[in-house]
Amino acid sequence: MKDDAPLLSFWDHLEELRWRIVKSILALLIGGILSLFFSDRILALLLLPLGELRGTVHLVNLSPLSMVMVRLYIAIVAGLLAGLPVIVYQVWSFVVPGLYPHERRAVPWVLISTFLLFVIGASLSYAIMPFLFKVLVEAGYQGVENFWNIREYMGFLLGFMGAFGVVFEMPVAVYILSVVGIATPTGLRRSRKYAIVLIFVISAVLTPSPDPFSQIAMALPLVALFEVSIGVSALVHRRKKRRREAAEAENAQ
């Protein structure tokens, strides 16, 4: 813990937390409002995954509020992404005074990794969307036209990207579990075969196509992330072992 940090009462901490939450909410609101001015460009970007299916799939507006809700979805997601750096800074500023030096050094990397892994996961899901939409259309019945509600389309697309981004947080989750002593590299290695089976089951559920190639394409990045998570856990335990040995050597003197 920082030795020269001023001691604050419970109510002082609560007041600081309140203001940091207010600043985070303001960042989200400002980011969301600003994104409304670019909603047409963002909407065009989110329609790109349809690609060559534009002539086969017809997006329709089925209610007076559908486009309003679509723009609201866009504002929420864009506001979250735009305000995330401010939120990360507020979290960092609130927790850093109570951390030990080695914990203080780790927090920025955890926050940066969380953001980058989410972006990578969401971007990867966006990249495979054209293939997924093509599979969905080809799974239809001959003679049945594809009229998709644009509100449901946006909900599906943004939800899929968000789910992929969350799944890609696996290394960060394993890091935190390893720090608190719940996860160990030995335990993760022993559960590898069960984890791989679970990953392929999840991929089969998320991929509506019976085609094994699409399921493998989705599962392989998750298997790679699991292997990375084992390495992260091993690194954490090596550092904990070195600190423990250093503390024992210091106490022995």
N, C-alpha and C positions, 0 to 999 in steps of 0.2 A: 504494500500500500504506500502511496506517496506520503513521505514524512512531513513535507512542508505544506500539505493541503490543509486549508482551514476546516475545522470541525463544524459541521452543520447539524442543526437539529432535524428531527423527523419532519417538522412542518416546513423547514427550509428546503429539504430534499423534495418534498411534495410540491412546493411552489416552483422549484426549478423544473421538475418533471412536467408540471402543468404547462409552463411556458414553452418547453421543448416540444410537447405534443401540439400546442397551438401553432408553433412555427412550422411543424411538419404538415399539419392540415392546411395551413396557408399555402405551402409549397405545392401541395396536391391540387388545391383549388386554382391557383395561378396557372399551373401547368395544364390543367384541364380546360380552363377558359381560353388560354392561348391556343390550345390544340383545335378549338372550334373554328378558328380562322383558317386552319389548314385541313379541315375535315374532308374536303373534297379530294385533296391530294392523298390523304391517308386512306380514304375509301378506295380510290383507284389502285393504290398499292395492295390493299387487301383483296381486291378482285383479280389481281394478276394470277394467283394459283389456278384459276379456271382455265387460263391459257386457251388451247385449241377447242375447249368445250363450250366456248361462248355461243356458238351456233346451235349447240345441242341442249345446253342448260339455259333456261330462261329464269332470271331472277325477277320476282314479282313482289309488289307491295300490297299486302292483304288487309291493311287497316290504316286509318288516318295517322296513327301514332307510330307505325313501324319505323319510318325513317327518322323520326325524332328519337326513338329508342336506339337505333343504330348509331346515330351521332352521339348519343349519350354513352353508349358502350365505348366508342372511340375516344371520347373525352376522358372517361375513367381510366382506360388503359394507358393512353398517352400521358395523362396527368400523373399516373403512378410512375411511369418510366422517367418523366421529366423531373418529378419531385424526389425520386429515389436518392440522388446524391445528397440532397439537403437532409433527408431522413437519416441516411447513413451518418452524416456529420453530427446530427443531433444525438443519435444513439451513442456515437463515439464520445462526444463531449460529456454526456451524462455519466457513462460508466467508467471512463478512464481514471478519474481521481481515486477510485476504490480498488484499482488493480495493482498487482505486483508488477515489477519491471518486465519479467518474462511474459506475463499475461498481456501487458500493454503493447508489447511488440507483436504479439500474435493477432490481436483484435483487428488491426487494419487489413491484414492479409485475409482474415476470415470474411470480413465485410466485402472486400474487393472480389474475392473468389465467389462469394454468394451471388454478387451481381453478374459477374462474367459467366458463370455456369448457367444462370438463368437465361441470359441472352443467347448463349450458345445453344441451349436446349430449345428455346423458342424459335431461333433461326433455323435449326435443323428440321423442326416440325414444319415450318413454313416452306422449306425446300422440298420436302417430300409430299406436300399437299397436292400438287398437280397429279402425281402418280395415284394418290389415294382417291382423288375425285374421279379420275379416269376409271379406276376399279369400281367405284360406286355406280357410275353411269353404266358401265358394261354389265353390271350385275342386274340391271333392270330388265323389264319384260319388253319384247319387241312390240312396237305400236303404242307404248305408253310414253307420253311426253314428259319431260323433266321440267316441272315448274317448281322452283325452290323459293320459299319465303326468304327474302333477303335478311330479315331479322334472325331467323333460325340459322341461316348461313353464317352470319357474323358471329352468332353465339357459339356455333360449332367450331369455327375457325379459331376464334380467340380462346375458347375453352381448351381446345386441343393444344394450342401453343402454350397456354399457361400450365397445363398438366405436364407437358414435356419439360418446360422450364423447371417445374418443381421436382420432377423425377431426377433431373440432372444435378440437384443439390445433394445427391447421395454422398459424395466425398466430404462435403462440409458436415453433414449429419454424422458420418462415421468419425470425423475428427473430433467433434464435440463429445460424442459418446466415448471415444478413447481417452479424452482428457479427463472425464469424470470417472473413468474406470469401468464402464459398462461393456464396451467393445474391446476386444483384443485381437491382434493379428492371428493368433493361433485359433481362436474361436471362429473367425471369419474364414480362415482356410478350411477348417473342418466343415463348415456349412456351405462351402463353395458349390457343391453339386446341387444342393437344395435351392440355393439362391438362383442358379442358372435355370433350373426347372421353373421356378417362380417367375423369372424374367420372361421366359418364353411363353408362359401362360398369360402373363399380362400383355405381352405383345400380340398374342392371338386374340385376346379380347379387344384390344385397341384397334387391331387391323381387321376390318370386316371381310376382307378377301380370304378365301381358303388357300390362295396361292402361298406356298411356303417361302418363296423368295421375298415377298413383302414383309412377312413376319420376321425372317432372318435379318432383313435390312433394318428393322426397328429394334430387334433384340441385341444385335452385335454392339452398338454403342453403349447399351446398358451393361452388357457383360464387361466391356472394356472399363466402364466407370466402376464396376464392382472390383475389378483388379486394381485400379488406381486407389480405391478406398482401402484395400488391404495394405498397399504401400504406405498410404497416409497413416493408418493405424500403427504400422510397424515403426514409422518415423517418430510418432508421438511417444510410443513406449520406449524407444531408445533414448530419447531426450529425458523422459521421466527417470529412467534408470541412471543416466549420467548425473542428473541433479541429486538423486537419492544417494549415490555413491559419494558425490562431492560433499553432501551434508554429513554423511557418516564419517568421512575422513576428517572433516572439520571438527566434529564432536569428539573424535578420538584424540585430537591433539590437546 
